Amino acid sequence: RISIVNGITAISLSSSQILLVYWGYSYLGLAIASLLSTVISTILFCALGREHFTWRPQFKGLREIASFSSKLFGINALTTLYSQSPAIVIGAVAGLNTSALYGRANMIGQIYQQTISRAVDPIVRARLANEFRDGVPEKTFLLASSQLLFVVSLMFFGFVAVVADILVPLIFGEQWAASASAMAILCVGFVVWPLNSPTASLLLANGQPG
């Protein structure tokens, strides 16, 4: 059900973005499309998973949730700051155009995170949590998942690094061709992504967000 909703939401977002920009709404069309896809996603989740919704809110268990979630909020805030600070610093030092080129090159990491990581990480986390509850050592699954994800990451980023000079103009347009060399360099660093991603999942599954 989640896959169905996410698939329809992605299609509606992409198609509405293209149509609205084509109809002359420019950057405003992207914002409107994002709002439309959120509304569609909410409606679909309500329709397909209504038995999982509790419509009467309550504060029972708030302390436990807040204690756990506040640490996750801090982690996400630091992660966002970490990922966005290079573009901010480059923009301040070298100008907006250079910052934009770096941002375009760095987008390959966002594509991997939104496709592969977003699909795999919740499954890894659920499996690790289940093994932790059952008293099964998580080490074997952690190592296996890291190795498998490393192979996927190596193929994904390795391919992009090799053909970045072809891929960037093809996907983003000739105006971004100068960002190809930076993208290839970033891909070399992104290859090791799966070696720490399952570790974060393990700590969350063990109830240790701190």
C-alpha positions as CSV (number, residue, x, y, z in Angstrom):
1,R,0.0,0.0,0.0
2,I,2.8,2.4,0.9
3,S,4.5,1.6,-2.5
4,I,1.2,2.3,-4.4
5,V,0.7,5.6,-2.7
6,N,4.4,6.7,-3.1
7,G,4.3,5.7,-6.8
8,I,1.1,7.6,-7.5
9,T,2.4,10.6,-5.5
10,A,5.7,10.6,-7.5
11,I,3.9,10.4,-10.8
12,S,1.4,13.1,-9.9
13,L,4.3,15.4,-8.7
14,S,6.4,14.9,-11.8
15,S,3.5,15.3,-14.3
16,S,2.0,18.3,-12.5
17,Q,5.4,20.0,-12.4
18,I,5.9,19.5,-16.1
19,L,2.4,20.6,-17.0
20,L,2.4,23.7,-14.8
21,V,5.8,24.9,-16.0
22,Y,4.7,24.2,-19.6
23,W,1.6,26.3,-18.9
24,G,3.8,29.3,-17.9
25,Y,3.7,29.1,-14.1
26,S,7.6,28.8,-13.9
27,Y,9.0,28.3,-10.4
28,L,5.6,28.9,-8.9
29,G,4.4,25.8,-10.7
30,L,6.9,23.6,-8.8
31,A,5.5,24.9,-5.5
32,I,1.9,24.3,-6.6
33,A,2.8,20.8,-7.8
34,S,4.4,20.0,-4.5
35,L,1.3,21.1,-2.6
36,L,-1.0,19.0,-5.0
37,S,1.1,15.9,-4.5
38,T,0.9,16.3,-0.7
39,V,-2.9,16.6,-0.9
40,I,-3.1,13.5,-3.2
41,S,-0.8,11.5,-0.9
42,T,-2.9,12.4,2.2
43,I,-6.1,11.4,0.4
44,L,-4.7,8.1,-0.8
45,F,-3.3,7.2,2.6
46,C,-6.6,8.0,4.2
47,A,-8.4,5.8,1.6
48,L,-6.1,2.8,1.6
49,G,-5.1,2.7,5.2
50,R,-8.0,4.2,7.1
51,E,-8.1,1.2,9.6
52,H,-4.6,2.3,10.8
53,F,-5.7,5.9,11.6
54,T,-6.7,7.0,15.1
55,W,-8.8,10.1,14.6
56,R,-9.1,11.0,18.2
57,P,-5.7,12.4,19.4
58,Q,-4.5,11.8,22.9
59,F,-1.3,12.5,24.9
60,K,-0.8,9.0,26.3
61,G,2.9,8.0,25.8
62,L,3.9,11.5,24.8
63,R,6.9,11.6,27.1
64,E,8.4,8.4,25.6
65,I,7.8,9.6,22.1
66,A,9.2,13.0,22.8
67,S,12.3,11.6,24.5
68,F,13.1,9.4,21.5
69,S,12.0,11.8,18.8
70,S,13.8,14.9,20.2
71,K,17.1,13.0,19.6
72,L,16.1,12.1,16.0
73,F,15.1,15.7,15.4
74,G,18.6,16.8,16.6
75,I,20.2,14.2,14.3
76,N,18.1,15.3,11.3
77,A,18.9,19.0,12.0
78,L,22.6,18.4,12.2
79,T,22.4,16.2,9.0
80,T,20.6,18.9,7.1
81,L,23.1,21.5,8.3
82,Y,26.0,19.2,7.3
83,S,24.6,18.7,3.8
84,Q,23.6,22.3,3.1
85,S,26.6,24.1,4.7
86,P,29.0,23.5,1.8
87,A,26.7,25.2,-0.7
88,I,26.2,28.1,1.7
89,V,29.9,28.5,2.3
90,I,30.7,28.2,-1.4
91,G,28.0,30.8,-2.2
92,A,29.4,33.2,0.3
93,V,33.1,32.8,-0.8
94,A,32.9,32.0,-4.6
95,G,29.5,33.3,-5.7
96,L,26.0,32.0,-6.5
97,N,27.0,30.4,-9.8
98,T,29.7,28.3,-8.3
99,S,27.4,27.3,-5.4
100,A,24.7,26.3,-7.9
101,L,27.1,24.1,-9.8
102,Y,28.1,22.3,-6.6
103,G,24.5,21.9,-5.6
104,R,23.8,20.3,-9.0
105,A,26.8,18.0,-8.6
106,N,25.7,17.0,-5.1
107,M,22.2,16.2,-6.3
108,I,23.4,12.7,-7.3
109,G,23.6,11.9,-3.6
110,Q,20.1,13.1,-3.0
111,I,18.9,10.9,-5.9
112,Y,20.5,7.8,-4.3
113,Q,19.0,8.7,-0.9
114,Q,15.5,9.3,-2.2
115,T,15.4,6.1,-4.3
116,I,17.6,3.3,-2.9
117,S,18.2,4.5,0.7
118,R,14.5,5.5,1.2
119,A,13.4,2.1,0.0
120,V,16.0,-0.1,1.8
121,D,16.7,1.7,5.2
122,P,13.2,1.2,6.7
123,I,13.3,-2.6,5.8
124,V,16.8,-2.9,7.3
125,R,15.7,-1.0,10.5
126,A,12.6,-3.2,10.9
127,R,14.6,-6.4,10.4
128,L,17.2,-5.3,13.0
129,A,14.5,-4.3,15.5
130,N,12.8,-7.7,15.1
131,E,16.1,-9.5,15.7
132,F,16.9,-7.3,18.7
133,R,13.5,-8.2,20.2
134,D,14.0,-11.9,19.6
135,G,17.4,-11.9,21.1
136,V,19.2,-12.8,17.9
137,P,22.6,-11.2,17.3
138,E,22.2,-8.5,14.7
139,K,25.9,-8.6,13.6
140,T,25.3,-11.1,10.9
141,F,22.5,-9.3,9.2
142,L,24.2,-5.9,9.7
143,L,27.3,-7.1,7.9
144,A,25.3,-8.8,5.1
145,S,23.2,-5.8,4.5
146,S,26.3,-3.5,4.5
147,Q,28.0,-5.8,1.9
148,L,24.9,-6.0,-0.3
149,L,24.3,-2.2,-0.2
150,F,28.0,-1.6,-0.8
151,V,27.7,-3.5,-4.1
152,V,24.7,-1.5,-5.1
153,S,26.3,1.7,-4.2
154,L,29.6,0.8,-6.0
155,M,27.7,0.1,-9.2
156,F,25.4,3.2,-8.9
157,F,28.1,5.8,-8.0
158,G,30.8,4.1,-10.0
159,F,28.7,4.2,-13.2
160,V,27.8,7.9,-12.6
161,A,31.5,8.8,-11.9
162,V,32.6,7.2,-15.2
163,V,29.9,8.8,-17.4
164,A,29.3,12.0,-15.4
165,D,30.4,14.2,-18.4
166,I,27.7,12.5,-20.5
167,L,25.1,12.1,-17.9
168,V,24.9,15.7,-16.5
169,P,24.2,17.4,-19.8
170,L,21.7,14.6,-20.7
171,I,19.7,14.9,-17.5
172,F,20.1,18.5,-16.4
173,G,21.0,20.3,-19.6
174,E,24.2,21.7,-21.2
175,Q,24.2,24.7,-18.9
176,W,25.2,22.4,-16.0
177,A,28.0,20.5,-17.9
178,A,30.6,22.3,-15.8
179,S,29.4,20.4,-12.7
180,A,30.3,17.0,-14.1
181,S,33.8,16.8,-12.7
182,A,32.6,17.8,-9.2
183,M,29.9,15.1,-9.4
184,A,32.5,12.5,-10.4
185,I,34.6,13.4,-7.3
186,L,31.6,13.4,-5.0
187,C,30.6,9.9,-6.3
188,V,33.9,8.5,-5.1
189,G,33.1,9.6,-1.6
190,F,29.4,8.5,-1.8
191,V,30.4,4.9,-2.6
192,V,31.1,4.3,1.2
193,W,27.6,5.5,2.1
194,P,26.2,2.0,2.8
195,L,29.0,1.2,5.3
196,N,27.5,3.7,7.8
197,S,23.8,3.7,6.9
198,P,23.0,0.3,8.4
199,T,24.9,1.3,11.6
200,A,22.5,4.1,12.1
201,S,19.6,1.7,11.5
202,L,21.0,-0.7,14.1
203,L,21.3,2.0,16.8
204,L,17.7,3.2,16.1
205,A,16.4,-0.4,16.2
206,N,18.1,-0.9,19.5
207,G,16.4,2.1,20.9
208,Q,19.6,4.2,21.1
209,P,19.0,7.3,19.0
210,G,21.4,9.3,21.3
